[in-house]
Amino acid sequence: MIERKFVAERVKEHQILEFVSATLKNVGHSYTKMVRTPLGEKIIIFASRPGLVVGRKGENIKKLTGALKKKFELENPQIEISEIENPNIDAQIVAERIASTLERFGSQKFKAIAHKSLQDAMQSGALGIEIKMSGKIPSARAKTWRFFNGYMKKSGQIAITGVKKAYAFAQLKTGTIGIQVRIMPPGLVLPDDVEVKATPIEQVATPKTEAAVEGKTEEKPKRKRAPKKKAEESQSAENTNESEGTQSTQ
């Protein structure tokens, strides 16, 4: 019973997040986070243009609050809006921007729209960006166009957790255009990044070089000379022979 309750809460939370993202379409909405508090459910909306999300005199927020109370039976939903610092490297915002631009100007300038998004992302510090457009652009036959710039990781744990992915759809006269955006954000640490640290000269230097650098000279220890026993024995033997010779002459 407890497991079913947890699963039902997660499903309800996912439905709320999908409803908020569908309601706030084409207003610079990135993602939504839901936090449960003792006072009620707190919904944090991250967007690049908070003014459009709030609306004139808070009309959009009032409508959204009323819809959440009525559809999902929330007692006291608290909606908080947070602004995104750099929207050019947010995958969801970039995908929605491309979709809204295609719906406004059509599919004739899709290459210029894609290259403009690539340039803005790279200038904002992104390591790499990839944009895919699938549909009947510009001809009547469906095909996939791929635009990329920089470095993009396609496999490994970094491709799953580090790369930001987003999907959007544009409704045109020729049909639906699917848009996929992948962005590698700045500051992402890759597993193959290796830094070789150079050791300072002071640690590598030998004692002799350290002494030479400091301007000191080392004195070699003097070797002790062995006692001259043989020389003393030879002198004593000569002295005895001379004394014996003098006695014999007497």
C-alpha positions in Angstrom: 0.0 0.0 0.0 2.8 2.4 0.9 4.6 1.7 -2.4 1.4 2.4 -4.4 1.0 5.6 -2.6 4.6 6.7 -3.5 4.1 5.7 -7.1 0.8 7.6 -7.3 2.5 10.7 -5.9 5.3 10.5 -8.4 2.8 10.1 -11.3 0.8 13.1 -10.1 4.0 15.2 -9.8 5.0 14.3 -13.3 1.6 15.2 -14.7 1.8 18.6 -12.9 5.2 19.3 -14.4 3.9 18.4 -17.9 0.9 20.6 -17.5 3.0 23.6 -16.5 5.4 23.1 -19.4 2.5 22.8 -21.8 0.8 25.9 -20.4 3.9 28.1 -20.5 4.8 27.4 -24.1 6.8 30.0 -26.1 7.5 32.2 -23.1 11.1 31.1 -22.4 10.2 28.2 -20.0 13.1 25.9 -19.2 12.0 23.4 -16.6 9.9 23.2 -13.5 10.7 21.8 -10.0 8.1 20.8 -7.4 8.9 20.8 -3.7 6.5 19.6 -0.9 6.4 21.9 2.2 4.3 21.9 5.3 2.2 24.8 3.9 1.5 23.0 0.6 3.1 22.3 -2.8 5.8 24.8 -3.9 6.3 24.9 -7.7 9.5 26.6 -8.9 9.4 27.7 -12.6 12.7 28.5 -14.3 12.4 30.8 -17.3 14.4 33.2 -19.3 11.6 35.9 -19.4 9.8 36.0 -16.1 7.7 38.9 -17.2 5.9 36.9 -19.8 5.3 34.1 -17.3 3.8 36.4 -14.7 1.7 38.3 -17.3 0.1 41.7 -16.9 -0.7 42.3 -13.2 -0.1 38.6 -12.5 -2.9 37.3 -14.7 -1.0 34.2 -16.0 0.0 33.2 -12.5 -3.6 33.5 -11.2 -4.9 31.4 -14.1 -2.2 28.8 -13.6 -2.9 28.6 -9.8 -6.6 28.2 -10.4 -6.0 25.5 -13.0 -3.7 23.5 -10.6 -6.3 23.7 -7.8 -9.1 22.6 -10.0 -7.4 19.9 -12.1 -5.0 18.3 -9.6 -6.9 19.2 -6.4 -4.0 21.1 -4.8 -5.0 23.0 -1.6 -2.4 25.8 -1.6 0.0 25.7 -4.5 2.8 28.3 -4.2 4.3 29.4 -7.5 7.8 30.9 -7.6 9.6 32.1 -10.7 13.4 32.0 -11.0 15.3 33.6 -13.9 17.9 31.8 -15.9 21.2 33.6 -16.1 22.4 32.4 -19.5 19.5 31.2 -21.8 21.7 30.7 -24.8 23.2 27.5 -23.3 19.9 26.1 -22.0 18.8 23.3 -24.4 15.0 23.6 -23.8 15.0 27.4 -24.3 17.1 27.1 -27.5 14.8 24.4 -28.9 11.6 26.4 -28.1 13.2 29.5 -29.6 14.0 27.6 -32.9 10.4 26.2 -33.0 8.8 29.6 -32.5 11.1 31.2 -35.1 10.2 28.5 -37.6 6.5 29.0 -37.0 6.9 32.8 -37.5 9.1 32.9 -40.6 8.6 29.5 -42.1 11.0 26.8 -43.2 12.8 28.8 -45.9 15.4 30.3 -43.5 15.9 27.2 -41.3 19.7 27.2 -42.0 20.1 30.8 -40.9 18.1 30.1 -37.7 20.2 27.0 -36.8 23.5 28.8 -37.5 22.4 31.8 -35.4 21.7 29.4 -32.4 25.0 27.7 -32.8 26.9 31.1 -32.8 25.0 32.3 -29.7 25.7 29.1 -27.8 29.4 29.1 -28.6 29.8 32.7 -27.7 28.1 32.1 -24.4 30.8 29.6 -23.5 29.3 26.2 -24.5 31.8 23.4 -25.3 29.7 22.1 -28.1 26.2 22.2 -29.5 24.2 20.0 -32.0 20.9 20.8 -33.6 18.8 18.3 -35.6 15.7 19.2 -37.6 13.5 16.5 -39.0 10.5 17.0 -41.3 9.5 18.4 -44.7 12.1 21.2 -44.8 12.5 22.8 -47.3 11.1 20.4 -49.8 8.0 18.1 -49.8 10.1 15.1 -48.9 11.0 14.6 -45.2 14.7 14.5 -44.3 16.9 15.3 -41.3 19.3 18.2 -41.1 22.1 18.2 -38.6 24.0 21.3 -37.5 26.9 21.2 -35.0 29.8 23.2 -33.7 32.4 22.5 -31.0 32.9 19.2 -29.2 30.0 16.8 -28.4 30.2 13.6 -26.3 28.0 10.8 -27.7 28.8 7.9 -25.4 29.7 7.3 -21.7 28.3 8.7 -18.5 29.0 12.3 -19.5 26.7 11.9 -22.5 23.9 10.8 -20.2 24.3 13.1 -17.2 26.5 16.0 -18.5 25.0 16.8 -21.9 21.7 18.8 -21.8 19.0 17.5 -24.2 15.7 19.0 -25.3 13.0 18.4 -27.8 10.5 20.8 -29.4 7.9 20.7 -32.2 7.0 23.4 -34.7 3.7 23.3 -36.5 4.1 24.5 -40.1 1.9 24.3 -43.2 3.9 21.4 -44.6 3.6 19.4 -41.4 5.2 19.0 -38.0 9.0 19.7 -37.6 10.8 17.9 -34.9 13.7 19.8 -33.2 16.4 18.1 -31.1 19.1 20.2 -29.3 22.1 18.9 -27.4 24.5 21.3 -25.5 27.6 20.6 -23.6 27.6 23.4 -20.9 30.8 25.3 -19.9 32.7 23.9 -16.9 31.9 20.3 -17.7 34.8 18.1 -16.5 35.5 15.3 -19.0 37.1 12.0 -17.8 39.8 12.2 -20.4 41.0 15.6 -19.3 44.5 15.1 -17.9 46.7 17.9 -16.5 50.5 17.4 -16.1 51.8 19.4 -13.2 55.4 20.6 -13.6 57.4 20.1 -10.4 59.4 23.2 -9.3 63.2 23.3 -9.7 63.8 23.5 -6.0 62.4 20.0 -5.4 64.3 18.4 -8.3 67.7 20.0 -7.4 70.4 17.9 -5.8 72.3 19.0 -2.7 75.2 20.1 -4.8 73.1 22.3 -7.1 71.2 23.7 -4.1 74.6 24.7 -2.5 75.7 26.2 -5.8 72.5 28.2 -6.1 72.9 29.5 -2.5 76.5 30.4 -3.2 78.0 28.0 -0.7 80.9 25.6 -1.2 81.1 22.3 0.5 84.4 21.3 2.1 85.4 17.7 1.5 86.3 15.8 4.7 90.1 15.3 5.1 91.3 11.8 5.2 93.3 10.7 8.2 96.8 9.6 7.4 98.0 6.2 8.7 100.8 6.3 11.3 104.3 6.0 9.8 105.3 2.8 11.6 107.5 1.5 8.9 109.6 4.7 8.6 110.1 4.7 12.4 111.2 1.1 12.4 113.7 1.6 9.6 115.2 4.7 11.4 115.5 2.7 14.7 117.2 -0.2 12.8 119.7 2.2 11.2 120.5 3.8 14.6 121.2 0.4 16.1 123.5 -0.6 13.2 125.5 2.6 13.5 125.9 2.1 17.3 127.1 -1.5 16.7 129.6 -0.3 14.1 131.1 2.3 16.4 131.5 -0.3 19.2 133.3 -2.7 16.9 135.8 -0.1 15.8 136.7 0.6 19.3 
